[in-house]
Amino acid sequence: MISKISIIVPCFNHALYLEECIASIMAQSYTNWECIIIDDGSTDNSSEVVQRLINHKIRYIYQKNKGVSCARNNGIKHATGDYILPLDADDTLNPLALEKMLEVFTKNKETMIVFSDTIMFGHINNKSKVEERFSIKELLLQNKLFCTSMFPKKYFDQGIMYDEKLTHGLEDWEFWIQLISSHRNLPVTKIEYPVFNYRSHPGSSRNNDVFRDDHKKEIIYQMIYEKHKALFHEFYPSYISLLKRKTFYEKKLENIYNSKLYRIYDFLINLFR
């Protein structure tokens, strides 16, 4: 039996990029896929753009604006594939993405997640790397996976869903905490092929907004902590010390990125691309 992949594309006011996103799906070397576009109450002409794109493999669902978690959950509920791959409407897949990811699941049926590095394009052009291996303890400190990573739909059917209360960001991090902590011994595998291209905007993203707003960040962290309190206490008995540790590393990274030396380095790298 040939496995089917469901690509879930939440869209909120991304009409400008949607055709490019869908074209990258249509260009996949692996062809047994379906794409479900969830329009999360867009106020631009996203619905008009979609009408030119829908066919027997591409479906369109409109919902009132409820956030990306609800959009992803809604899309997965309607999915008929064996595997799920979330993809934001302003990003694109590379041509061998589905083929390369499915190879891992075919070789090892126990695999829980397949992920990769990504290529950033747009406002910033570089390769964004993630660690090949990490522990659940490290995952509790910060996200280790991009949202565009593939997992079997059966886990969603078992009740592991995106938290719809997390409307301000970091919902993908919380989802990976749920999934990985519930099946700790199953493989989480990185492939060398960069699965997708992440569009960098000159403005801010939802997650960047979170890190710039201490109050919003504290609310989200507290929500995630309360939901996974037993897990946090297993590895970090003191939540206060955990927050201090997270703040220390975040401030350290912020100082690096804001340093004059780093800005010069970044300028030179982009100059010679």
Secondary structure, DSSP 8 states (H G I E B T S, - for coil): ----EEEEEEESS-HHHHHHHHHHHHT-S---EEEEEEEES-SSSHHHHHHTT-BTTEEEEEE-S--HHHHHHHHHHT--SSEEEE--TT-EE-TTHHHHHHHHHHH-TT--EEEEEEEEEESS-EEE---S---HHHHHHS--S-S--BEEHHHHHTT----TT--SS-HHHHHHHHHHHHTTTS-EEEEEEEEEEEEE-SS--HHHHHHH-HHHHHHHHHHHHHHTHHHHHHH-S-HHHHHHHHHHHHHHHHHHHHSHHHHHHHHHHHHT-
